[in-house]
Amino acid sequence: MSINTVCICGAGTMGSGIAQASAQSGFYTILYELNPAVLEKAKERIVKDLDVLVEKQKINRAERDKVFNRIKFTDDLQICQADIFIEAIIEKPEAKIALFNQLAEINHSECIFATNTSSLSIDAIASSIKNPERMVGMHFFNPATIMKLVEVVEGRVTEAVVTESVVELAKMMGKTPVVCRDSPGFIVNRVARPYYIESLRLVEEGAVDIATIDALLESTGFRMGPFRLMDLIGNDINYAVSCSVYDQLKQPERLRPSSIQKEKVEKGELGKKTGRGYYNYG
């Protein structure tokens, strides 16, 4: 399939990052967000990130302007007409399903619906939308402008041409796509659960403190310790993924989500984006 226009739905940190990556790769990009304040913040974030690239001499000012002008910022769903839709909204299946069905009403039947979900079932979402064979997972990692890996997640009825098109799109965006079948947590979040949960368990048991765990794991070669990484990802997102994987795998004790992280979420201490998580970011 030929992809010329990419529409990203959801202008949070992940959505705006995907939009910037798309525009930098030469695609006409629509960034849709229902909340005007969030949309304006995304615009400011992208401008700031592009200015940093200019300062670092990665691009010149003319290139910066071209990239920015490829992005259409909108809170009007009717403007969202594209070849592929990548949603990066709230991690609730009913919200994603409703969005995709609204988009299906105003777009051609060959468009691709891609979800950036971290752990929700692709099959469960696809089963409730029109043209489920056009549904696929396209899971980016934060920050989307820098991280190379993209998990391309096939559902049971995903057409081969859809998978192939998304793989090619990821490559054109400078990413490294890895294809996998729909399963709890896909690859990365399934493998990474013990990294977070066992670290949290050690703190729950009073065996060691947060800073020591981070320092030790970083000294062995991990680029970020688990607590710094959870603060970067967002404790709300990380906890939601842990709960999702835990439930989908029938609640094994080894993957039981942490009460410490649950408390952080309830207090709104989500990490860098709120200024406080396991560490303070003043």
SULZI-V810506 format. One record per pair of residues at least 6 apart in sequence whose C-alpha atoms are under 6 Angstrom apart, sorted by the first residue. I is the first residue (numbers start at 1). GAP is how many residues later the second one is. Records with the same first field share a line. If there is no record, write none. Layout:
I->GAP  GAP
This chain:
1->164
3->80
5->23  24  77  78
6->23  76  78
7->22  23  24  75  78
8->23  77  78  79
9->23  78  79
10->22  23  78  79
11->22  28  31
15->73
16->26
17->127  128
18->126
21->124
23->6  44  47
24->43
25->148
28->42
29->41  42
30->41  42
31->42
32->42  43
33->6  42
34->41
53->6
54->6
81->26
83->28
84->27  28
85->28  29
86->28  29
87->28  29
88->28
101->28
112->22
113->21  22
114->21  22  23  24
115->22  23
116->22  23
119->66  122
122->33
123->32
126->6  9
133->24  25  26
135->23
136->17  18
137->15  16
138->13  14
139->11  12
140->10
141->6
148->27  28
149->26  27  28
150->27
151->26  27
152->26  27
153->26  27  28  29
154->27  28
155->27
167->10
184->61
185->60
196->30
203->6
214->11
217->8
218->6  7
231->40  41  46
232->40
234->36  37
235->35
236->29  34
242->15
246->9
269->7  8
270->7
271->6
275->6
